[in-house]
Amino acid sequence: MLKKILALTALLFSLSSFAAVDINKANAAELDGIKGIGPSLSGKILKERNKGSFKDWPDLMHRVSGMGEKSSAKFSSQGLTVNGSGYQGGGTPEPAKAAQPEKPKSGKS
């Protein structure tokens, strides 16, 4: 009986360690529980979240320095989500660059 209780406790503990942590709902301790997120990064996340919830992963990566594609994929694999969604890749949206008009060639024919 004791072995069953211990096995059940171990199972529940292992399942809880893989529970999803939504970035728009998590507190500092929950964010710090994700390997690689420490007090500095969780502070940046919470500061930006106070300005408004994160819409999606690209919004998170754009607003929080230190959150790139590689770290987002790593944190997502550990259970971090944005509005319930894991990171799918694709990168951060970059601002559109205005097309540069071509300079007229000044040449003698």
N, C-alpha and C positions, 0 to 999 in steps of 0.2 A: 504494500500500500504506500509506504514511504517513497519507494522508487517511482511509483506512478505520479505522486505529487511533485517530486523533484523534476521528473521529466516534463510534466505539464508546465511547471514554473519556468523551466529552461526554454520550452517552446514558446510560451507567451512572451518571455523576455526577448527572444530572438525576433519574433514577429514585431514587437514594439520598436525595436531598433531600426526596422526598415519602414516604419510608418512614414507616410508622406508629410512633408512640412510645407505648407503653402506660405510663400513669401509675403503675401498680403495679410496674413493672419498671425504669423509667428512672432513670438517675443524674442528678446535678445538671447535668452538661454536656449531656446529651441534652434535659433539660427546658429549659435555657437556649437550646437551638437552636431552640425554637419561638418565632417572632416574638411579642413581647409578654410573654414569661415571662423575667424577669430573675432575678438572684440572690436578691432579696427574696422573690418569689413562689415560686421553686423551693425555697427554704429552708422556707417555710410548708408547702408540699406534702410535702416529705420529713419534716418534723417530725410532721405528722399521719399520714403513712403508717407511721411507726414505731409508732404506737399501734394500727395495724391497717390492712389493705388497704382500699381504697375499693371499695364494693360496686357502685356505679353513679354516673352523673353527678349525680343529686340528692344522694347522699351526699357526693360531692366538694364540691359547691357549698355544702352545709350546713356542712361541717367546715373549709373553707379560706376565710378572708376574702379578698375580692378576686376570687373566682370567682363571677360571676353568669351570667345567661343569655347576655348579649351576648358576654362574654369566652369562655364555654364554646363557643359556636357558632363564634367566630373561631378558637380553638385547635383545635377539632375539624376545621375546614376545612383546617388546616395539618398534620393527621396525628395529633393527640393523641387517644388512646383511653382508655377505662376498661374494663378486662377485654375488650379487643378491639372495643368498641362505640364508634361515633361519637356525638356529641351529637345527640339527636333533638328537642330543645326540650321544652317542657312546664313548665319552671320548677322552682324549689326547693319541696320540700314544706314547707308551713307548719304549725306546730302547730295542732291543732284548738282552736277557741275554744269555751269553755263557753257555753252559752246563758244569757243573763241573764234571770232571772225578771222578769216585768213587775211594776212597782210598782203597788200598788192606788191608784186615783185617790181623792184625798181631796177630794171636792166636795160641796157642799150641793145637794140636789135641790130 
